[in-house]
Amino acid sequence: MLKYAIIFGLIALVTGALGFSRVSGIAGTIAKVCFAIFLILFVIAILAVIGVFKMAF
């Protein structure tokens, strides 16, 4: 799942660079959505890792 979070983060950076520099208005919206997905997946992945470590120790 962390792999998908990193992929969405990279997509958000690329579309953000295109969208926020006024190349395309829709790219900015796509960047915001991808970044939100990235943050959600990243937080879930971090919480899963913390949960595994708590169960192991």
PDB file as gemmi writes it, atoms N, CA and C in Angstrom:
CRYST1    1.000    1.000    1.000  90.00  90.00  90.00 P 1                      
ATOM      1  N   MET A   1       0.825  -1.182   0.000  1.00  0.00           N  
ATOM      2  CA  MET A   1       0.000   0.000   0.000  1.00  0.00           C  
ATOM      3  C   MET A   1       0.874   1.253   0.000  1.00  0.00           C  
ATOM      4  N   LEU A   2       2.028   1.162   0.630  1.00  0.00           N  
ATOM      5  CA  LEU A   2       2.930   2.308   0.636  1.00  0.00           C  
ATOM      6  C   LEU A   2       3.403   2.617  -0.780  1.00  0.00           C  
ATOM      7  N   LYS A   3       3.533   1.572  -1.595  1.00  0.00           N  
ATOM      8  CA  LYS A   3       3.927   1.752  -2.993  1.00  0.00           C  
ATOM      9  C   LYS A   3       2.903   2.620  -3.725  1.00  0.00           C  
ATOM     10  N   TYR A   4       1.615   2.335  -3.511  1.00  0.00           N  
ATOM     11  CA  TYR A   4       0.569   3.122  -4.153  1.00  0.00           C  
ATOM     12  C   TYR A   4       0.551   4.558  -3.634  1.00  0.00           C  
ATOM     13  N   ALA A   5       0.818   4.740  -2.366  1.00  0.00           N  
ATOM     14  CA  ALA A   5       0.860   6.085  -1.797  1.00  0.00           C  
ATOM     15  C   ALA A   5       1.975   6.899  -2.440  1.00  0.00           C  
ATOM     16  N   ILE A   6       3.134   6.273  -2.643  1.00  0.00           N  
ATOM     17  CA  ILE A   6       4.254   6.974  -3.275  1.00  0.00           C  
ATOM     18  C   ILE A   6       3.932   7.294  -4.730  1.00  0.00           C  
ATOM     19  N   ILE A   7       3.291   6.358  -5.430  1.00  0.00           N  
ATOM     20  CA  ILE A   7       2.914   6.599  -6.827  1.00  0.00           C  
ATOM     21  C   ILE A   7       1.941   7.771  -6.924  1.00  0.00           C  
ATOM     22  N   PHE A   8       0.919   7.799  -6.059  1.00  0.00           N  
ATOM     23  CA  PHE A   8      -0.023   8.919  -6.077  1.00  0.00           C  
ATOM     24  C   PHE A   8       0.667  10.226  -5.699  1.00  0.00           C  
ATOM     25  N   GLY A   9       1.647  10.168  -4.806  1.00  0.00           N  
ATOM     26  CA  GLY A   9       2.405  11.366  -4.458  1.00  0.00           C  
ATOM     27  C   GLY A   9       3.172  11.913  -5.646  1.00  0.00           C  
ATOM     28  N   LEU A  10       3.805  11.030  -6.405  1.00  0.00           N  
ATOM     29  CA  LEU A  10       4.544  11.467  -7.593  1.00  0.00           C  
ATOM     30  C   LEU A  10       3.604  12.019  -8.660  1.00  0.00           C  
ATOM     31  N   ILE A  11       2.468  11.372  -8.853  1.00  0.00           N  
ATOM     32  CA  ILE A  11       1.484  11.876  -9.816  1.00  0.00           C  
ATOM     33  C   ILE A  11       0.992  13.255  -9.392  1.00  0.00           C  
ATOM     34  N   ALA A  12       0.772  13.438  -8.103  1.00  0.00           N  
ATOM     35  CA  ALA A  12       0.315  14.739  -7.603  1.00  0.00           C  
ATOM     36  C   ALA A  12       1.361  15.816  -7.836  1.00  0.00           C  
ATOM     37  N   LEU A  13       2.635  15.477  -7.660  1.00  0.00           N  
ATOM     38  CA  LEU A  13       3.692  16.463  -7.901  1.00  0.00           C  
ATOM     39  C   LEU A  13       3.763  16.868  -9.372  1.00  0.00           C  
ATOM     40  N   VAL A  14       3.677  15.902 -10.269  1.00  0.00           N  
ATOM     41  CA  VAL A  14       3.755  16.205 -11.700  1.00  0.00           C  
ATOM     42  C   VAL A  14       2.551  17.019 -12.153  1.00  0.00           C  
ATOM     43  N   THR A  15       1.352  16.569 -11.792  1.00  0.00           N  
ATOM     44  CA  THR A  15       0.168  17.314 -12.208  1.00  0.00           C  
ATOM     45  C   THR A  15       0.089  18.666 -11.503  1.00  0.00           C  
ATOM     46  N   GLY A  16       0.621  18.744 -10.298  1.00  0.00           N  
ATOM     47  CA  GLY A  16       0.664  20.027  -9.602  1.00  0.00           C  
ATOM     48  C   GLY A  16       1.576  21.014 -10.304  1.00  0.00           C  
ATOM     49  N   ALA A  17       2.719  20.523 -10.775  1.00  0.00           N  
ATOM     50  CA  ALA A  17       3.645  21.396 -11.503  1.00  0.00           C  
ATOM     51  C   ALA A  17       2.996  21.915 -12.778  1.00  0.00           C  
ATOM     52  N   LEU A  18       2.215  21.088 -13.429  1.00  0.00           N  
ATOM     53  CA  LEU A  18       1.534  21.529 -14.647  1.00  0.00           C  
ATOM     54  C   LEU A  18       0.319  22.397 -14.335  1.00  0.00           C  
ATOM     55  N   GLY A  19      -0.437  22.025 -13.332  1.00  0.00           N  
ATOM     56  CA  GLY A  19      -1.688  22.717 -13.041  1.00  0.00           C  
ATOM     57  C   GLY A  19      -1.518  24.040 -12.333  1.00  0.00           C  
ATOM     58  N   PHE A  20      -0.572  24.115 -11.423  1.00  0.00           N  
ATOM     59  CA  PHE A  20      -0.413  25.336 -10.649  1.00  0.00           C  
ATOM     60  C   PHE A  20       0.374  26.397 -11.403  1.00  0.00           C  
ATOM     61  N   SER A  21       0.984  26.025 -12.527  1.00  0.00           N  
ATOM     62  CA  SER A  21       1.681  27.015 -13.343  1.00  0.00           C  
ATOM     63  C   SER A  21       0.785  27.490 -14.489  1.00  0.00           C  
ATOM     64  N   ARG A  22      -0.485  27.238 -14.370  1.00  0.00           N  
ATOM     65  CA  ARG A  22      -1.522  27.672 -15.309  1.00  0.00           C  
ATOM     66  C   ARG A  22      -1.389  27.040 -16.698  1.00  0.00           C  
ATOM     67  N   VAL A  23      -0.723  25.900 -16.798  1.00  0.00           N  
ATOM     68  CA  VAL A  23      -0.681  25.183 -18.068  1.00  0.00           C  
ATOM     69  C   VAL A  23      -2.054  24.591 -18.354  1.00  0.00           C  
ATOM     70  N   SER A  24      -2.668  24.044 -17.312  1.00  0.00           N  
ATOM     71  CA  SER A  24      -3.989  23.444 -17.476  1.00  0.00           C  
ATOM     72  C   SER A  24      -4.745  23.572 -16.167  1.00  0.00           C  
ATOM     73  N   GLY A  25      -5.967  24.037 -16.240  1.00  0.00           N  
ATOM     74  CA  GLY A  25      -6.772  24.204 -15.035  1.00  0.00           C  
ATOM     75  C   GLY A  25      -7.187  22.883 -14.419  1.00  0.00           C  
ATOM     76  N   ILE A  26      -7.475  21.910 -15.257  1.00  0.00           N  
ATOM     77  CA  ILE A  26      -7.917  20.613 -14.749  1.00  0.00           C  
ATOM     78  C   ILE A  26      -6.773  19.864 -14.077  1.00  0.00           C  
ATOM     79  N   ALA A  27      -5.538  20.109 -14.496  1.00  0.00           N  
ATOM     80  CA  ALA A  27      -4.395  19.417 -13.890  1.00  0.00           C  
ATOM     81  C   ALA A  27      -4.249  19.804 -12.423  1.00  0.00           C  
ATOM     82  N   GLY A  28      -4.586  21.028 -12.085  1.00  0.00           N  
ATOM     83  CA  GLY A  28      -4.540  21.454 -10.686  1.00  0.00           C  
ATOM     84  C   GLY A  28      -5.540  20.698  -9.833  1.00  0.00           C  
ATOM     85  N   THR A  29      -6.725  20.499 -10.386  1.00  0.00           N  
ATOM     86  CA  THR A  29      -7.746  19.729  -9.676  1.00  0.00           C  
ATOM     87  C   THR A  29      -7.317  18.277  -9.516  1.00  0.00           C  
ATOM     88  N   ILE A  30      -6.758  17.708 -10.583  1.00  0.00           N  
ATOM     89  CA  ILE A  30      -6.271  16.330 -10.520  1.00  0.00           C  
ATOM     90  C   ILE A  30      -5.163  16.218  -9.486  1.00  0.00           C  
ATOM     91  N   ALA A  31      -4.295  17.212  -9.423  1.00  0.00           N  
ATOM     92  CA  ALA A  31      -3.202  17.194  -8.447  1.00  0.00           C  
ATOM     93  C   ALA A  31      -3.746  17.202  -7.023  1.00  0.00           C  
ATOM     94  N   LYS A  32      -4.758  18.002  -6.773  1.00  0.00           N  
ATOM     95  CA  LYS A  32      -5.339  18.059  -5.433  1.00  0.00           C  
ATOM     96  C   LYS A  32      -5.972  16.728  -5.044  1.00  0.00           C  
ATOM     97  N   VAL A  33      -6.665  16.102  -5.982  1.00  0.00           N  
ATOM     98  CA  VAL A  33      -7.295  14.808  -5.710  1.00  0.00           C  
ATOM     99  C   VAL A  33      -6.233  13.740  -5.468  1.00  0.00           C  
ATOM    100  N   CYS A  34      -5.216  13.695  -6.338  1.00  0.00           N  
ATOM    101  CA  CYS A  34      -4.144  12.704  -6.175  1.00  0.00           C  
ATOM    102  C   CYS A  34      -3.394  12.923  -4.865  1.00  0.00           C  
ATOM    103  N   PHE A  35      -3.175  14.168  -4.494  1.00  0.00           N  
ATOM    104  CA  PHE A  35      -2.471  14.448  -3.248  1.00  0.00           C  
ATOM    105  C   PHE A  35      -3.308  14.019  -2.050  1.00  0.00           C  
ATOM    106  N   ALA A  36      -4.615  14.216  -2.129  1.00  0.00           N  
ATOM    107  CA  ALA A  36      -5.494  13.771  -1.042  1.00  0.00           C  
ATOM    108  C   ALA A  36      -5.462  12.248  -0.918  1.00  0.00           C  
ATOM    109  N   ILE A  37      -5.500  11.554  -2.057  1.00  0.00           N  
ATOM    110  CA  ILE A  37      -5.407  10.092  -2.032  1.00  0.00           C  
ATOM    111  C   ILE A  37      -4.066   9.665  -1.462  1.00  0.00           C  
ATOM    112  N   PHE A  38      -2.993  10.359  -1.861  1.00  0.00           N  
ATOM    113  CA  PHE A  38      -1.658  10.066  -1.343  1.00  0.00           C  
ATOM    114  C   PHE A  38      -1.619  10.202   0.173  1.00  0.00           C  
ATOM    115  N   LEU A  39      -2.155  11.285   0.691  1.00  0.00           N  
ATOM    116  CA  LEU A  39      -2.136  11.500   2.137  1.00  0.00           C  
ATOM    117  C   LEU A  39      -2.929  10.430   2.881  1.00  0.00           C  
ATOM    118  N   ILE A  40      -4.086  10.083   2.355  1.00  0.00           N  
ATOM    119  CA  ILE A  40      -4.911   9.064   3.009  1.00  0.00           C  
ATOM    120  C   ILE A  40      -4.196   7.722   3.032  1.00  0.00           C  
ATOM    121  N   LEU A  41      -3.655   7.301   1.879  1.00  0.00           N  
ATOM    122  CA  LEU A  41      -2.950   6.018   1.814  1.00  0.00           C  
ATOM    123  C   LEU A  41      -1.693   6.023   2.669  1.00  0.00           C  
ATOM    124  N   PHE A  42      -0.998   7.147   2.701  1.00  0.00           N  
ATOM    125  CA  PHE A  42       0.225   7.246   3.492  1.00  0.00           C  
ATOM    126  C   PHE A  42      -0.082   7.114   4.980  1.00  0.00           C  
ATOM    127  N   VAL A  43      -1.121   7.787   5.432  1.00  0.00           N  
ATOM    128  CA  VAL A  43      -1.499   7.706   6.849  1.00  0.00           C  
ATOM    129  C   VAL A  43      -1.935   6.283   7.201  1.00  0.00           C  
ATOM    130  N   ILE A  44      -2.711   5.648   6.316  1.00  0.00           N  
ATOM    131  CA  ILE A  44      -3.126   4.265   6.566  1.00  0.00           C  
ATOM    132  C   ILE A  44      -1.917   3.346   6.638  1.00  0.00           C  
ATOM    133  N   ALA A  45      -0.961   3.526   5.733  1.00  0.00           N  
ATOM    134  CA  ALA A  45       0.237   2.682   5.728  1.00  0.00           C  
ATOM    135  C   ALA A  45       1.054   2.881   7.002  1.00  0.00           C  
ATOM    136  N   ILE A  46       1.208   4.122   7.437  1.00  0.00           N  
ATOM    137  CA  ILE A  46       1.972   4.398   8.659  1.00  0.00           C  
ATOM    138  C   ILE A  46       1.263   3.798   9.873  1.00  0.00           C  
ATOM    139  N   LEU A  47      -0.056   3.938   9.943  1.00  0.00           N  
ATOM    140  CA  LEU A  47      -0.802   3.359  11.060  1.00  0.00           C  
ATOM    141  C   LEU A  47      -0.714   1.836  11.056  1.00  0.00           C  
ATOM    142  N   ALA A  48      -0.702   1.233   9.875  1.00  0.00           N  
ATOM    143  CA  ALA A  48      -0.569  -0.224   9.786  1.00  0.00           C  
ATOM    144  C   ALA A  48       0.796  -0.671  10.287  1.00  0.00           C  
ATOM    145  N   VAL A  49       1.837   0.067   9.929  1.00  0.00           N  
ATOM    146  CA  VAL A  49       3.188  -0.279  10.390  1.00  0.00           C  
ATOM    147  C   VAL A  49       3.283  -0.131  11.903  1.00  0.00           C  
ATOM    148  N   ILE A  50       2.717   0.926  12.438  1.00  0.00           N  
ATOM    149  CA  ILE A  50       2.739   1.128  13.890  1.00  0.00           C  
ATOM    150  C   ILE A  50       1.971   0.007  14.585  1.00  0.00           C  
ATOM    151  N   GLY A  51       0.842  -0.392  14.008  1.00  0.00           N  
ATOM    152  CA  GLY A  51       0.055  -1.479  14.581  1.00  0.00           C  
ATOM    153  C   GLY A  51       0.800  -2.798  14.572  1.00  0.00           C  
ATOM    154  N   VAL A  52       1.544  -3.065  13.519  1.00  0.00           N  
ATOM    155  CA  VAL A  52       2.320  -4.305  13.436  1.00  0.00           C  
ATOM    156  C   VAL A  52       3.419  -4.307  14.487  1.00  0.00           C  
ATOM    157  N   PHE A  53       4.092  -3.180  14.652  1.00  0.00           N  
ATOM    158  CA  PHE A  53       5.160  -3.118  15.647  1.00  0.00           C  
ATOM    159  C   PHE A  53       4.619  -3.246  17.065  1.00  0.00           C  
ATOM    160  N   LYS A  54       3.444  -2.682  17.327  1.00  0.00           N  
ATOM    161  CA  LYS A  54       2.859  -2.806  18.664  1.00  0.00           C  
ATOM    162  C   LYS A  54       2.465  -4.251  18.948  1.00  0.00           C  
ATOM    163  N   MET A  55       1.979  -4.952  17.922  1.00  0.00           N  
ATOM    164  CA  MET A  55       1.592  -6.343  18.109  1.00  0.00           C  
ATOM    165  C   MET A  55       2.818  -7.241  18.268  1.00  0.00           C  
ATOM    166  N   ALA A  56       3.929  -6.869  17.628  1.00  0.00           N  
ATOM    167  CA  ALA A  56       5.140  -7.695  17.680  1.00  0.00           C  
ATOM    168  C   ALA A  56       5.858  -7.546  19.018  1.00  0.00           C  
ATOM    169  N   PHE A  57       5.750  -6.386  19.618  1.00  0.00           N  
ATOM    170  CA  PHE A  57       6.475  -6.155  20.870  1.00  0.00           C  
ATOM    171  C   PHE A  57       5.475  -6.017  21.960  1.00  0.00           C  
TER     172      PHE A  57                                                      
END                                                                             
